[in-house]
Amino acid sequence: MAQAVLTAEKLNKYFYDPAMIHVLHDVSLSVCEGEFVCIMGKSGCGKSTLLYLLSTLDTAYEGALYINGIRVTGLDENDLAHFRNKHIGFVFQFHFLLPEFTALENVMLPALKLGKLNPKEAEEYAIEKLRQMDMHEHARKLSGKLSGGQQQRVAIARALINDPKIIMADEPTGNLDSTNTAIIFNIFDQLVKEGNTIITVTHDHDFAAKSNRILEMADGQIKS
Ligand SMILES: Nc1ncnc2c1ncn2[C@@H]1O[C@H](COP(=O)(O)OP(=O)(O)OP(=O)(O)O)[C@@H](O)[C@H]1O
């Protein structure tokens, strides 16, 4: 049986705005190596909140989270930042590329931050990742000058630069046309075939139908 790469136990999340809102209610789930999981559900049901917790970006919750066998709940911010940079790749709908930097520079940054590669190695590896996304010919262009679909592919190359085994994505195709959505799906599909694990929030039923598993959320709980 495939190993669980991520296990969440009874996650509860509260916001104070200023009254308390109980957004996630005892969410437990397990994701195995090589799974392609889509989180779906109506607007406001807690999908992004859950993804932020699972990706360790938000640490203010009750419950426990294990990733790659490590209990990440309770790690201090430094250890967590290092853990994240090494194990998890992030793709967001609004990709958060630095527009005044080139595609190549954006992709290299997380590698330089992790510090395993020197600048020349990081550049070569970033070019390789851009090539996998068919974006190498745009490597020296400012990311702010690329189309939305191209920027999203650069964002995926950036997410993959440290070879994380887990990729988390929040509406990765949310602002893309059907052609670019299909390109992103095929990239994800290939990543899963290579043994990576993908957890993504999406509103796109066609996209989700082609994944391995759909987690349907409602009112801060996983219903199925
Ligand atoms: N920082 C915050 N402060 C207060 N409330 C918040 C905050 N972030 C989210 N919420 C509330 O938590 C609930 C869940 O929000 P969340 O963004 O997780 O929903 P979602 O299912 O991802 O929605 P969408 O599909 O519209 O992106 C909503 O009621 C939202 O208003």
The ligand as a MOL file (V3000), in Angstrom:
LIG
                    3D

  0  0  0     0  0            999 V3000
M  V30 BEGIN CTAB
M  V30 COUNTS 31 33 0 0 0
M  V30 BEGIN ATOM
M  V30 1 N -8.2300 36.1480 7.4840 0
M  V30 2 C -9.5220 35.9020 7.7290 0
M  V30 3 N -10.1750 36.5560 8.7100 0
M  V30 4 C -11.4760 36.3100 8.9840 0
M  V30 5 N -12.2210 35.4040 8.2900 0
M  V30 6 C -11.6110 34.7230 7.2950 0
M  V30 7 C -10.2390 34.9390 6.9600 0
M  V30 8 N -9.9190 34.1110 5.9270 0
M  V30 9 C -11.0390 33.4240 5.6380 0
M  V30 10 N -12.0470 33.7830 6.4520 0
M  V30 11 C -13.4150 33.2330 6.4480 0
M  V30 12 O -13.3100 31.8180 6.5460 0
M  V30 13 C -14.2740 31.1820 5.7130 0
M  V30 14 C -13.5750 30.2460 4.7520 0
M  V30 15 O -12.7970 31.0050 3.8480 0
M  V30 16 P -11.9350 30.2880 2.7050 0
M  V30 17 O -11.1860 31.3400 1.9820 0
M  V30 18 O -11.1820 29.1640 3.2760 0
M  V30 19 O -13.1020 29.6860 1.7700 0
M  V30 20 P -13.0000 29.0090 0.3480 0
M  V30 21 O -13.8320 27.7600 0.4190 0
M  V30 22 O -11.5810 28.8300 -0.0670 0
M  V30 23 O -13.7280 30.0630 -0.5650 0
M  V30 24 P -13.4910 30.4880 -2.1100 0
M  V30 25 O -13.9050 29.2920 -2.9190 0
M  V30 26 O -14.4250 31.6370 -2.2900 0
M  V30 27 O -12.0640 30.8520 -2.2910 0
M  V30 28 C -15.0530 32.3060 5.0480 0
M  V30 29 O -16.2230 32.5370 5.8110 0
M  V30 30 C -14.1290 33.4950 5.1340 0
M  V30 31 O -14.8470 34.6880 5.1760 0
M  V30 END ATOM
M  V30 BEGIN BOND
M  V30 1 1 1 2
M  V30 2 1 2 3
M  V30 3 2 2 7
M  V30 4 2 3 4
M  V30 5 1 4 5
M  V30 6 2 5 6
M  V30 7 1 6 7
M  V30 8 1 6 10
M  V30 9 1 7 8
M  V30 10 2 8 9
M  V30 11 1 9 10
M  V30 12 1 10 11
M  V30 13 1 11 12
M  V30 14 1 11 30
M  V30 15 1 12 13
M  V30 16 1 13 14
M  V30 17 1 13 28
M  V30 18 1 14 15
M  V30 19 1 15 16
M  V30 20 2 16 17
M  V30 21 1 16 18
M  V30 22 1 16 19
M  V30 23 1 19 20
M  V30 24 2 20 21
M  V30 25 1 20 22
M  V30 26 1 20 23
M  V30 27 1 23 24
M  V30 28 2 24 25
M  V30 29 1 24 26
M  V30 30 1 24 27
M  V30 31 1 28 29
M  V30 32 1 28 30
M  V30 33 1 30 31
M  V30 END BOND
M  V30 END CTAB
M  END
